[in-house]
Amino acid sequence: MDYCPFYDFNSSTLYFTSRRSSQVIETKIENIEDLINILNSYENGLNKIYKIKFNPND
C-alpha cells in the first residue's frame, strides 16, 4: 500500500509512504535484539517513507 505522495519541486523528489512487506518470520525470536532487527528492516510491513528523483518534464 503506497500513499501520502508529496512532490518537492525544488529538488525534483517524490516522497511517499509505503507499507511494503516481504517479511515472513520463520525463525523463533529469542531476544529483543532479534525483534528490533526485524522491525528496523525494510519491507517489514510497517510504514516507511521512501523518496525517488522524479522530473515530470523529462
C-alpha distance matrix in Angstrom:
0.0 3.8 6.6 10.3 11.8 15.4 18.1 21.2 24.0 26.5 24.7 22.7 19.6 16.0 14.0 10.4 8.3 5.6 5.3 6.7 9.3 12.5 14.8 17.4 20.0 23.2 25.6 27.2 26.4 30.0 29.8 27.8 27.4 25.6 23.1 22.7 22.2 19.4 17.7 18.4 17.1 14.2 11.3 12.5 9.5 10.4 9.3 10.9 12.0 12.5 15.1 16.6 19.9 19.7 22.8 22.5 26.3 26.6
3.8 0.0 3.8 7.3 8.2 11.7 14.3 17.4 20.2 22.7 21.0 19.0 15.9 12.3 10.4 6.8 5.7 4.3 6.6 8.1 11.5 14.6 17.0 20.0 22.5 25.8 27.9 29.6 28.5 31.9 31.3 29.1 28.4 27.0 24.5 23.6 23.0 20.6 18.7 18.6 17.5 14.3 12.1 13.9 11.5 11.5 9.2 9.8 9.7 9.8 11.9 13.4 16.5 16.2 19.3 19.1 22.9 23.4
6.6 3.8 0.0 3.8 5.8 9.4 12.5 15.7 18.5 21.2 20.0 18.2 15.3 11.6 9.5 6.0 5.3 6.3 8.8 11.2 14.6 17.9 20.0 23.0 25.3 28.7 30.7 32.0 30.6 33.8 33.0 30.4 30.0 28.9 26.2 25.0 24.9 22.7 20.3 20.2 19.7 16.7 15.0 16.3 13.8 12.9 9.9 10.6 9.8 10.6 12.3 14.2 16.9 16.3 19.1 18.7 22.5 23.5
10.3 7.3 3.8 0.0 3.8 6.5 10.1 13.0 16.0 18.6 17.9 16.5 13.7 10.4 8.1 5.5 5.9 8.6 11.5 14.1 17.5 20.9 22.8 25.9 27.9 31.4 33.1 34.2 32.4 35.5 34.2 31.4 30.9 30.3 27.6 25.9 26.1 24.3 21.5 21.1 21.1 18.3 17.3 18.5 16.2 14.5 11.0 11.1 9.4 10.7 11.8 14.0 16.3 15.8 18.2 18.0 21.6 23.1
11.8 8.2 5.8 3.8 0.0 3.8 6.7 10.0 12.8 15.5 14.7 13.0 10.4 6.9 5.6 4.3 7.0 9.8 13.2 15.1 18.7 21.7 24.0 27.3 29.5 32.9 34.6 36.0 34.3 37.3 36.1 33.3 32.4 31.8 29.4 27.6 27.3 25.7 23.2 22.2 21.9 18.7 18.0 19.9 18.1 16.7 13.2 12.3 9.7 9.7 9.6 11.1 13.0 12.1 14.4 14.3 17.9 19.3
15.4 11.7 9.4 6.5 3.8 0.0 3.8 6.6 9.6 12.1 11.8 10.6 8.4 5.8 5.1 6.3 9.3 12.6 16.2 18.0 21.6 24.5 26.6 30.0 32.0 35.5 36.9 38.2 36.3 39.1 37.6 34.6 33.6 33.3 31.0 28.8 28.6 27.5 24.9 23.4 23.4 20.4 20.3 22.2 20.8 19.0 15.3 13.8 10.6 10.5 9.4 10.8 11.9 11.2 13.1 13.5 16.7 18.5
18.1 14.3 12.5 10.1 6.7 3.8 0.0 3.8 6.1 9.0 8.8 7.1 5.9 4.5 6.2 8.7 12.3 15.2 19.0 20.2 23.9 26.4 28.8 32.3 34.4 37.8 39.1 40.7 38.8 41.6 40.0 37.1 35.8 35.5 33.5 31.2 30.6 29.7 27.4 25.6 25.2 22.2 22.3 24.6 23.5 21.9 18.3 16.4 12.8 11.8 9.5 9.8 9.6 8.5 9.7 10.4 13.3 15.2
21.2 17.4 15.7 13.0 10.0 6.6 3.8 0.0 3.8 5.5 5.7 5.6 5.3 6.4 7.9 11.2 14.5 17.7 21.4 22.5 26.2 28.6 30.7 34.3 36.2 39.5 40.6 42.0 40.0 42.5 40.7 37.7 36.2 36.3 34.4 31.8 31.2 30.8 28.4 26.2 26.1 23.3 24.1 26.2 25.6 23.8 20.1 17.8 14.0 13.0 10.2 10.5 9.6 9.3 10.1 11.7 13.9 15.7
24.0 20.2 18.5 16.0 12.8 9.6 6.1 3.8 0.0 3.8 5.6 5.0 7.0 8.7 11.2 14.4 18.0 20.9 24.7 25.6 29.3 31.5 33.9 37.5 39.5 42.8 43.9 45.5 43.5 46.1 44.3 41.3 39.7 39.8 38.1 35.4 34.7 34.3 32.0 29.8 29.5 26.6 27.3 29.7 29.0 27.3 23.8 21.4 17.6 16.3 13.1 12.5 10.5 9.4 8.6 10.1 11.3 13.6
26.5 22.7 21.2 18.6 15.5 12.1 9.0 5.5 3.8 0.0 3.8 5.8 8.0 10.8 12.8 16.4 19.8 22.8 26.5 27.3 30.8 33.0 35.0 38.7 40.5 43.8 44.6 46.1 44.0 46.3 44.4 41.3 39.5 39.8 38.3 35.4 34.7 34.7 32.5 29.9 29.8 27.2 28.4 30.7 30.4 28.6 25.1 22.4 18.6 17.2 13.9 13.5 11.2 11.2 10.5 12.9 13.5 15.2
24.7 21.0 20.0 17.9 14.7 11.8 8.8 5.7 5.6 3.8 0.0 3.8 5.3 8.9 10.9 14.7 18.0 20.7 24.4 24.8 28.2 30.1 32.2 35.8 37.6 40.8 41.6 43.2 41.2 43.5 41.7 38.8 36.8 37.0 35.7 32.8 31.8 31.9 29.9 27.2 26.8 24.2 25.5 28.0 28.1 26.5 23.1 20.1 16.4 14.5 11.0 10.3 8.0 8.9 9.2 12.3 13.4 14.2
22.7 19.0 18.2 16.5 13.0 10.6 7.1 5.6 5.0 5.8 3.8 0.0 3.8 6.8 9.9 13.4 17.0 19.4 23.1 23.4 26.9 28.7 31.1 34.7 36.9 40.0 41.1 43.0 41.2 43.7 42.2 39.4 37.5 37.3 36.0 33.4 32.2 31.8 30.0 27.5 26.8 23.7 24.6 27.4 27.1 25.9 22.6 19.8 16.1 13.9 10.2 8.6 5.8 5.4 5.6 8.6 10.1 11.0
19.6 15.9 15.3 13.7 10.4 8.4 5.9 5.3 7.0 8.0 5.3 3.8 0.0 3.8 6.4 9.9 13.4 15.8 19.5 19.8 23.3 25.2 27.6 31.2 33.2 36.4 37.5 39.3 37.4 40.0 38.5 35.8 33.9 33.7 32.2 29.7 28.6 28.1 26.2 23.8 23.1 20.1 20.9 23.6 23.4 22.2 18.9 16.0 12.4 10.1 6.5 5.6 4.5 5.4 7.6 10.3 12.7 13.3
16.0 12.3 11.6 10.4 6.9 5.8 4.5 6.4 8.7 10.8 8.9 6.8 3.8 0.0 3.8 6.7 10.4 12.7 16.5 17.0 20.7 22.8 25.3 28.8 31.0 34.3 35.6 37.4 35.7 38.5 37.2 34.5 32.9 32.4 30.7 28.4 27.4 26.5 24.5 22.6 21.8 18.5 18.8 21.4 20.7 19.6 16.3 13.9 10.4 8.3 5.5 5.4 6.2 6.0 8.8 10.3 13.6 14.3
14.0 10.4 9.5 8.1 5.6 5.1 6.2 7.9 11.2 12.8 10.9 9.9 6.4 3.8 0.0 3.8 7.1 10.0 13.7 14.7 18.3 20.8 22.9 26.5 28.4 31.8 33.0 34.5 32.7 35.4 33.9 31.1 29.7 29.4 27.4 25.1 24.4 23.5 21.3 19.4 19.0 16.0 16.3 18.5 17.8 16.3 12.8 10.4 6.8 5.7 4.4 6.7 8.9 9.6 12.6 14.0 17.3 18.1
10.4 6.8 6.0 5.5 4.3 6.3 8.7 11.2 14.4 16.4 14.7 13.4 9.9 6.7 3.8 0.0 3.8 6.6 10.3 11.8 15.4 18.3 20.3 23.8 25.9 29.3 30.8 32.2 30.5 33.5 32.3 29.5 28.4 27.8 25.6 23.6 23.1 21.7 19.4 18.1 17.6 14.5 14.1 16.1 14.8 13.4 10.0 8.4 5.7 5.5 6.5 8.9 11.7 12.0 15.2 15.9 19.5 20.3
8.3 5.7 5.3 5.9 7.0 9.3 12.3 14.5 18.0 19.8 18.0 17.0 13.4 10.4 7.1 3.8 0.0 3.8 7.0 9.3 12.7 15.9 17.6 21.0 22.8 26.4 27.8 29.1 27.3 30.3 29.1 26.4 25.6 24.8 22.4 20.7 20.5 18.8 16.2 15.5 15.3 12.4 11.7 13.1 11.4 9.8 6.3 5.6 4.5 6.2 8.8 11.7 15.0 15.6 18.9 19.6 23.2 23.8
5.6 4.3 6.3 8.6 9.8 12.6 15.2 17.7 20.9 22.8 20.7 19.4 15.8 12.7 10.0 6.6 3.8 0.0 3.8 5.6 9.1 12.3 14.3 17.6 19.7 23.2 24.9 26.4 25.0 28.2 27.4 25.1 24.3 23.0 20.6 19.4 18.9 16.7 14.6 14.4 13.5 10.4 8.7 10.3 8.4 7.9 5.5 5.7 6.5 7.3 10.5 12.8 16.4 17.1 20.5 21.1 24.8 25.0
5.3 6.6 8.8 11.5 13.2 16.2 19.0 21.4 24.7 26.5 24.4 23.1 19.5 16.5 13.7 10.3 7.0 3.8 0.0 3.8 6.3 10.0 11.4 14.4 16.5 20.0 21.8 23.2 22.0 25.3 24.8 22.7 22.3 20.6 18.1 17.5 17.1 14.4 12.4 13.1 12.2 9.6 7.1 7.7 5.0 5.3 4.8 6.7 9.2 10.4 13.9 16.2 19.9 20.7 24.2 24.7 28.4 28.5
6.7 8.1 11.2 14.1 15.1 18.0 20.2 22.5 25.6 27.3 24.8 23.4 19.8 17.0 14.7 11.8 9.3 5.6 3.8 0.0 3.7 6.8 9.1 12.3 14.8 18.0 20.1 22.0 21.1 24.6 24.5 22.7 21.8 19.8 17.8 17.4 16.3 13.4 12.4 12.9 10.9 7.9 4.6 6.6 5.2 7.3 7.7 8.3 10.6 10.6 13.9 15.7 19.4 20.3 23.9 24.6 28.2 27.8
9.3 11.5 14.6 17.5 18.7 21.6 23.9 26.2 29.3 30.8 28.2 26.9 23.3 20.7 18.3 15.4 12.7 9.1 6.3 3.7 0.0 3.8 5.6 8.6 11.2 14.4 16.6 18.6 18.2 21.7 22.0 20.7 20.0 17.5 15.6 16.0 14.7 11.4 11.2 12.3 10.1 8.1 4.3 5.0 4.2 7.7 9.6 10.7 13.6 13.9 17.3 18.9 22.6 23.8 27.4 28.1 31.7 31.1
12.5 14.6 17.9 20.9 21.7 24.5 26.4 28.6 31.5 33.0 30.1 28.7 25.2 22.8 20.8 18.3 15.9 12.3 10.0 6.8 3.8 0.0 3.8 6.4 9.6 12.1 14.5 17.1 17.2 20.8 21.5 20.8 19.7 16.8 15.7 16.4 14.4 11.2 12.2 13.2 10.2 8.7 5.5 6.6 7.4 10.9 13.0 13.6 16.3 16.0 19.1 20.4 24.0 25.3 28.9 29.7 33.2 32.1
14.8 17.0 20.0 22.8 24.0 26.6 28.8 30.7 33.9 35.0 32.2 31.1 27.6 25.3 22.9 20.3 17.6 14.3 11.4 9.1 5.6 3.8 0.0 3.7 6.0 9.1 11.1 13.5 13.5 17.1 17.9 17.4 16.6 13.4 12.3 13.5 11.8 8.3 9.8 11.5 9.0 8.9 6.7 5.6 7.3 10.5 13.5 14.3 17.5 17.8 21.2 22.9 26.5 28.1 31.8 32.9 36.3 35.4
17.4 20.0 23.0 25.9 27.3 30.0 32.3 34.3 37.5 38.7 35.8 34.7 31.2 28.8 26.5 23.8 21.0 17.6 14.4 12.3 8.6 6.4 3.7 0.0 3.8 6.0 8.9 11.4 12.4 16.0 17.6 17.8 17.4 13.8 13.0 15.1 13.5 10.1 12.1 14.4 12.1 12.6 10.4 9.0 10.2 13.4 16.7 17.9 21.2 21.5 24.9 26.4 30.1 31.6 35.2 36.1 39.6 38.5
20.0 22.5 25.3 27.9 29.5 32.0 34.4 36.2 39.5 40.5 37.6 36.9 33.2 31.0 28.4 25.9 22.8 19.7 16.5 14.8 11.2 9.6 6.0 3.8 0.0 3.8 5.7 7.8 8.7 12.3 14.1 14.7 14.6 10.9 10.3 13.0 11.8 8.6 11.1 13.8 12.2 13.7 12.3 10.0 11.7 14.3 17.8 19.0 22.6 23.3 26.8 28.6 32.3 34.1 37.8 38.9 42.3 41.4
23.2 25.8 28.7 31.4 32.9 35.5 37.8 39.5 42.8 43.8 40.8 40.0 36.4 34.3 31.8 29.3 26.4 23.2 20.0 18.0 14.4 12.1 9.1 6.0 3.8 0.0 3.8 6.7 9.2 12.3 14.9 16.3 16.2 12.3 12.6 15.6 14.2 11.6 14.5 16.9 15.2 16.8 15.5 13.6 15.3 18.0 21.5 22.7 26.1 26.6 30.0 31.6 35.2 37.0 40.7 41.7 45.1 44.0
25.6 27.9 30.7 33.1 34.6 36.9 39.1 40.6 43.9 44.6 41.6 41.1 37.5 35.6 33.0 30.8 27.8 24.9 21.8 20.1 16.6 14.5 11.1 8.9 5.7 3.8 0.0 3.7 6.3 8.9 11.7 13.7 13.5 9.7 10.8 14.0 12.7 10.9 14.1 16.3 15.1 17.5 16.9 14.7 17.0 19.1 22.6 23.5 27.0 27.7 31.0 32.8 36.4 38.5 42.2 43.6 46.9 45.7
27.2 29.6 32.0 34.2 36.0 38.2 40.7 42.0 45.5 46.1 43.2 43.0 39.3 37.4 34.5 32.2 29.1 26.4 23.2 22.0 18.6 17.1 13.5 11.4 7.8 6.7 3.7 0.0 3.8 5.9 9.2 11.5 12.2 8.9 9.8 13.3 13.0 11.6 14.3 16.9 16.5 19.2 18.9 16.2 18.2 19.8 23.4 24.6 28.2 29.3 32.8 34.9 38.5 40.7 44.4 45.8 49.2 48.2
26.4 28.5 30.6 32.4 34.3 36.3 38.8 40.0 43.5 44.0 41.2 41.2 37.4 35.7 32.7 30.5 27.3 25.0 22.0 21.1 18.2 17.2 13.5 12.4 8.7 9.2 6.3 3.8 0.0 3.8 5.9 7.8 8.8 5.8 6.3 10.0 10.2 9.4 11.7 14.3 14.6 17.7 17.9 14.8 17.1 18.0 21.5 22.5 26.1 27.5 31.0 33.4 37.0 39.3 43.0 44.6 48.0 47.1
30.0 31.9 33.8 35.5 37.3 39.1 41.6 42.5 46.1 46.3 43.5 43.7 40.0 38.5 35.4 33.5 30.3 28.2 25.3 24.6 21.7 20.8 17.1 16.0 12.3 12.3 8.9 5.9 3.8 0.0 3.8 7.2 8.4 6.7 8.2 11.3 11.8 12.1 14.3 16.4 17.1 20.5 21.1 18.1 20.5 21.1 24.5 25.3 28.8 30.3 33.6 36.1 39.6 42.1 45.8 47.6 50.9 50.0
29.8 31.3 33.0 34.2 36.1 37.6 40.0 40.7 44.3 44.4 41.7 42.2 38.5 37.2 33.9 32.3 29.1 27.4 24.8 24.5 22.0 21.5 17.9 17.6 14.1 14.9 11.7 9.2 5.9 3.8 0.0 3.8 5.5 5.5 6.8 9.0 10.3 11.4 12.9 14.7 16.1 19.7 20.9 17.8 20.3 20.2 23.3 23.9 27.2 29.0 32.3 35.0 38.4 41.0 44.7 46.6 49.9 49.1
27.8 29.1 30.4 31.4 33.3 34.6 37.1 37.7 41.3 41.3 38.8 39.4 35.8 34.5 31.1 29.5 26.4 25.1 22.7 22.7 20.7 20.8 17.4 17.8 14.7 16.3 13.7 11.5 7.8 7.2 3.8 0.0 3.8 5.4 5.1 6.1 8.6 10.0 10.5 12.1 14.3 17.9 19.3 16.1 18.5 17.8 20.6 21.1 24.4 26.4 29.7 32.6 36.0 38.6 42.3 44.2 47.4 46.9
27.4 28.4 30.0 30.9 32.4 33.6 35.8 36.2 39.7 39.5 36.8 37.5 33.9 32.9 29.7 28.4 25.6 24.3 22.3 21.8 20.0 19.7 16.6 17.4 14.6 16.2 13.5 12.2 8.8 8.4 5.5 3.8 0.0 3.8 5.4 5.0 6.1 8.7 9.9 10.4 12.2 16.0 17.9 15.3 18.2 17.7 20.2 20.2 23.1 24.7 27.8 30.5 33.8 36.6 40.3 42.4 45.5 44.8
25.6 27.0 28.9 30.3 31.8 33.3 35.5 36.3 39.8 39.8 37.0 37.3 33.7 32.4 29.4 27.8 24.8 23.0 20.6 19.8 17.5 16.8 13.4 13.8 10.9 12.3 9.7 8.9 5.8 6.7 5.5 5.4 3.8 0.0 3.8 5.5 5.2 6.4 8.8 10.1 10.9 14.5 15.9 13.2 16.2 16.4 19.4 19.6 22.8 24.1 27.3 29.8 33.3 35.9 39.6 41.5 44.8 43.9
23.1 24.5 26.2 27.6 29.4 31.0 33.5 34.4 38.1 38.3 35.7 36.0 32.2 30.7 27.4 25.6 22.4 20.6 18.1 17.8 15.6 15.7 12.3 13.0 10.3 12.6 10.8 9.8 6.3 8.2 6.8 5.1 5.4 3.8 0.0 3.8 5.4 5.2 6.2 8.6 10.1 13.4 14.4 11.2 13.7 13.4 16.6 17.3 20.7 22.5 25.9 28.7 32.2 34.6 38.3 40.1 43.4 42.8
22.7 23.6 25.0 25.9 27.6 28.8 31.2 31.8 35.4 35.4 32.8 33.4 29.7 28.4 25.1 23.6 20.7 19.4 17.5 17.4 16.0 16.4 13.5 15.1 13.0 15.6 14.0 13.3 10.0 11.3 9.0 6.1 5.0 5.5 3.8 0.0 3.8 5.4 5.1 6.0 8.5 12.0 13.8 11.0 13.7 12.7 15.2 15.3 18.4 20.3 23.5 26.4 29.8 32.4 36.1 38.1 41.3 40.8
22.2 23.0 24.9 26.1 27.3 28.6 30.6 31.2 34.7 34.7 31.8 32.2 28.6 27.4 24.4 23.1 20.5 18.9 17.1 16.3 14.7 14.4 11.8 13.5 11.8 14.2 12.7 13.0 10.2 11.8 10.3 8.6 6.1 5.2 5.4 3.8 0.0 3.8 5.5 5.2 6.2 10.0 12.1 10.0 13.4 13.1 15.5 15.1 18.0 19.2 22.3 24.8 28.2 30.9 34.6 36.6 39.8 39.0
19.4 20.6 22.7 24.3 25.7 27.5 29.7 30.8 34.3 34.7 31.9 31.8 28.1 26.5 23.5 21.7 18.8 16.7 14.4 13.4 11.4 11.2 8.3 10.1 8.6 11.6 10.9 11.6 9.4 12.1 11.4 10.0 8.7 6.4 5.2 5.4 3.8 0.0 3.8 5.5 5.3 8.5 9.5 6.9 10.2 10.6 13.6 13.7 17.1 18.3 21.7 24.1 27.7 30.1 33.8 35.5 38.9 38.1
17.7 18.7 20.3 21.5 23.2 24.9 27.4 28.4 32.0 32.5 29.9 30.0 26.2 24.5 21.3 19.4 16.2 14.6 12.4 12.4 11.2 12.2 9.8 12.1 11.1 14.5 14.1 14.3 11.7 14.3 12.9 10.5 9.9 8.8 6.2 5.1 5.5 3.8 0.0 3.8 5.6 8.2 9.2 6.2 8.7 7.9 10.6 11.1 14.5 16.4 19.9 22.8 26.4 28.6 32.4 34.0 37.4 37.0
18.4 18.6 20.2 21.1 22.2 23.4 25.6 26.2 29.8 29.9 27.2 27.5 23.8 22.6 19.4 18.1 15.5 14.4 13.1 12.9 12.3 13.2 11.5 14.4 13.8 16.9 16.3 16.9 14.3 16.4 14.7 12.1 10.4 10.1 8.6 6.0 5.2 5.5 3.8 0.0 3.8 6.6 9.2 7.5 10.4 9.2 10.9 10.0 12.9 14.4 17.6 20.4 23.9 26.5 30.1 32.1 35.4 34.8
17.1 17.5 19.7 21.1 21.9 23.4 25.2 26.1 29.5 29.8 26.8 26.8 23.1 21.8 19.0 17.6 15.3 13.5 12.2 10.9 10.1 10.2 9.0 12.1 12.2 15.2 15.1 16.5 14.6 17.1 16.1 14.3 12.2 10.9 10.1 8.5 6.2 5.3 5.6 3.8 0.0 3.8 6.5 5.9 9.5 9.6 11.3 10.2 12.9 13.5 16.7 19.0 22.5 25.0 28.8 30.7 33.9 33.0
14.2 14.3 16.7 18.3 18.7 20.4 22.2 23.3 26.6 27.2 24.2 23.7 20.1 18.5 16.0 14.5 12.4 10.4 9.6 7.9 8.1 8.7 8.9 12.6 13.7 16.8 17.5 19.2 17.7 20.5 19.7 17.9 16.0 14.5 13.4 12.0 10.0 8.5 8.2 6.6 3.8 0.0 3.8 5.4 8.2 8.7 9.6 8.0 10.4 10.4 13.6 15.7 19.3 21.6 25.4 27.1 30.4 29.5
11.3 12.1 15.0 17.3 18.0 20.3 22.3 24.1 27.3 28.4 25.5 24.6 20.9 18.8 16.3 14.1 11.7 8.7 7.1 4.6 4.3 5.5 6.7 10.4 12.3 15.5 16.9 18.9 17.9 21.1 20.9 19.3 17.9 15.9 14.4 13.8 12.1 9.5 9.2 9.2 6.5 3.8 0.0 3.8 5.6 7.4 8.8 8.4 11.1 11.2 14.6 16.4 20.2 21.9 25.6 26.9 30.3 29.6
12.5 13.9 16.3 18.5 19.9 22.2 24.6 26.2 29.7 30.7 28.0 27.4 23.6 21.4 18.5 16.1 13.1 10.3 7.7 6.6 5.0 6.6 5.6 9.0 10.0 13.6 14.7 16.2 14.8 18.1 17.8 16.1 15.3 13.2 11.2 11.0 10.0 6.9 6.2 7.5 5.9 5.4 3.8 0.0 3.8 5.5 8.3 9.1 12.5 13.6 17.2 19.5 23.3 25.1 28.8 30.0 33.5 33.0
9.5 11.5 13.8 16.2 18.1 20.8 23.5 25.6 29.0 30.4 28.1 27.1 23.4 20.7 17.8 14.8 11.4 8.4 5.0 5.2 4.2 7.4 7.3 10.2 11.7 15.3 17.0 18.2 17.1 20.5 20.3 18.5 18.2 16.2 13.7 13.7 13.4 10.2 8.7 10.4 9.5 8.2 5.6 3.8 0.0 3.8 6.6 8.7 12.2 13.6 17.3 19.7 23.5 24.7 28.3 29.1 32.8 32.6
10.4 11.5 12.9 14.5 16.7 19.0 21.9 23.8 27.3 28.6 26.5 25.9 22.2 19.6 16.3 13.4 9.8 7.9 5.3 7.3 7.7 10.9 10.5 13.4 14.3 18.0 19.1 19.8 18.0 21.1 20.2 17.8 17.7 16.4 13.4 12.7 13.1 10.6 7.9 9.2 9.6 8.7 7.4 5.5 3.8 0.0 3.8 6.4 10.1 12.4 16.2 19.1 22.9 24.2 27.8 28.8 32.4 32.5
9.3 9.2 9.9 11.0 13.2 15.3 18.3 20.1 23.8 25.1 23.1 22.6 18.9 16.3 12.8 10.0 6.3 5.5 4.8 7.7 9.6 13.0 13.5 16.7 17.8 21.5 22.6 23.4 21.5 24.5 23.3 20.6 20.2 19.4 16.6 15.2 15.5 13.6 10.6 10.9 11.3 9.6 8.8 8.3 6.6 3.8 0.0 3.8 6.9 9.7 13.3 16.5 20.1 21.3 24.8 25.7 29.3 29.7
10.9 9.8 10.6 11.1 12.3 13.8 16.4 17.8 21.4 22.4 20.1 19.8 16.0 13.9 10.4 8.4 5.6 5.7 6.7 8.3 10.7 13.6 14.3 17.9 19.0 22.7 23.5 24.6 22.5 25.3 23.9 21.1 20.2 19.6 17.3 15.3 15.1 13.7 11.1 10.0 10.2 8.0 8.4 9.1 8.7 6.4 3.8 0.0 3.8 6.5 10.1 13.4 17.0 18.7 22.2 23.6 27.1 27.2
12.0 9.7 9.8 9.4 9.7 10.6 12.8 14.0 17.6 18.6 16.4 16.1 12.4 10.4 6.8 5.7 4.5 6.5 9.2 10.6 13.6 16.3 17.5 21.2 22.6 26.1 27.0 28.2 26.1 28.8 27.2 24.4 23.1 22.8 20.7 18.4 18.0 17.1 14.5 12.9 12.9 10.4 11.1 12.5 12.2 10.1 6.9 3.8 0.0 3.8 6.9 10.5 13.8 15.5 18.9 20.5 23.8 24.1
12.5 9.8 10.6 10.7 9.7 10.5 11.8 13.0 16.3 17.2 14.5 13.9 10.1 8.3 5.7 5.5 6.2 7.3 10.4 10.6 13.9 16.0 17.8 21.5 23.3 26.6 27.7 29.3 27.5 30.3 29.0 26.4 24.7 24.1 22.5 20.3 19.2 18.3 16.4 14.4 13.5 10.4 11.2 13.6 13.6 12.4 9.7 6.5 3.8 0.0 3.8 7.0 10.5 12.4 16.1 17.8 21.1 21.0
15.1 11.9 12.3 11.8 9.6 9.4 9.5 10.2 13.1 13.9 11.0 10.2 6.5 5.5 4.4 6.5 8.8 10.5 13.9 13.9 17.3 19.1 21.2 24.9 26.8 30.0 31.0 32.8 31.0 33.6 32.3 29.7 27.8 27.3 25.9 23.5 22.3 21.7 19.9 17.6 16.7 13.6 14.6 17.2 17.3 16.2 13.3 10.1 6.9 3.8 0.0 3.8 6.9 9.1 12.7 14.9 17.9 17.8
16.6 13.4 14.2 14.0 11.1 10.8 9.8 10.5 12.5 13.5 10.3 8.6 5.6 5.4 6.7 8.9 11.7 12.8 16.2 15.7 18.9 20.4 22.9 26.4 28.6 31.6 32.8 34.9 33.4 36.1 35.0 32.6 30.5 29.8 28.7 26.4 24.8 24.1 22.8 20.4 19.0 15.7 16.4 19.5 19.7 19.1 16.5 13.4 10.5 7.0 3.8 0.0 3.8 6.1 9.8 12.2 15.1 14.4
19.9 16.5 16.9 16.3 13.0 11.9 9.6 9.6 10.5 11.2 8.0 5.8 4.5 6.2 8.9 11.7 15.0 16.4 19.9 19.4 22.6 24.0 26.5 30.1 32.3 35.2 36.4 38.5 37.0 39.6 38.4 36.0 33.8 33.3 32.2 29.8 28.2 27.7 26.4 23.9 22.5 19.3 20.2 23.3 23.5 22.9 20.1 17.0 13.8 10.5 6.9 3.8 0.0 3.8 6.8 10.0 12.2 11.5
19.7 16.2 16.3 15.8 12.1 11.2 8.5 9.3 9.4 11.2 8.9 5.4 5.4 6.0 9.6 12.0 15.6 17.1 20.7 20.3 23.8 25.3 28.1 31.6 34.1 37.0 38.5 40.7 39.3 42.1 41.0 38.6 36.6 35.9 34.6 32.4 30.9 30.1 28.6 26.5 25.0 21.6 21.9 25.1 24.7 24.2 21.3 18.7 15.5 12.4 9.1 6.1 3.8 0.0 3.8 6.3 9.0 8.7
22.8 19.3 19.1 18.2 14.4 13.1 9.7 10.1 8.6 10.5 9.2 5.6 7.6 8.8 12.6 15.2 18.9 20.5 24.2 23.9 27.4 28.9 31.8 35.2 37.8 40.7 42.2 44.4 43.0 45.8 44.7 42.3 40.3 39.6 38.3 36.1 34.6 33.8 32.4 30.1 28.8 25.4 25.6 28.8 28.3 27.8 24.8 22.2 18.9 16.1 12.7 9.8 6.8 3.8 0.0 3.8 5.4 5.8
22.5 19.1 18.7 18.0 14.3 13.5 10.4 11.7 10.1 12.9 12.3 8.6 10.3 10.3 14.0 15.9 19.6 21.1 24.7 24.6 28.1 29.7 32.9 36.1 38.9 41.7 43.6 45.8 44.6 47.6 46.6 44.2 42.4 41.5 40.1 38.1 36.6 35.5 34.0 32.1 30.7 27.1 26.9 30.0 29.1 28.8 25.7 23.6 20.5 17.8 14.9 12.2 10.0 6.3 3.8 0.0 3.8 5.6
26.3 22.9 22.5 21.6 17.9 16.7 13.3 13.9 11.3 13.5 13.4 10.1 12.7 13.6 17.3 19.5 23.2 24.8 28.4 28.2 31.7 33.2 36.3 39.6 42.3 45.1 46.9 49.2 48.0 50.9 49.9 47.4 45.5 44.8 43.4 41.3 39.8 38.9 37.4 35.4 33.9 30.4 30.3 33.5 32.8 32.4 29.3 27.1 23.8 21.1 17.9 15.1 12.2 9.0 5.4 3.8 0.0 3.8
26.6 23.4 23.5 23.1 19.3 18.5 15.2 15.7 13.6 15.2 14.2 11.0 13.3 14.3 18.1 20.3 23.8 25.0 28.5 27.8 31.1 32.1 35.4 38.5 41.4 44.0 45.7 48.2 47.1 50.0 49.1 46.9 44.8 43.9 42.8 40.8 39.0 38.1 37.0 34.8 33.0 29.5 29.6 33.0 32.6 32.5 29.7 27.2 24.1 21.0 17.8 14.4 11.5 8.7 5.8 5.6 3.8 0.0
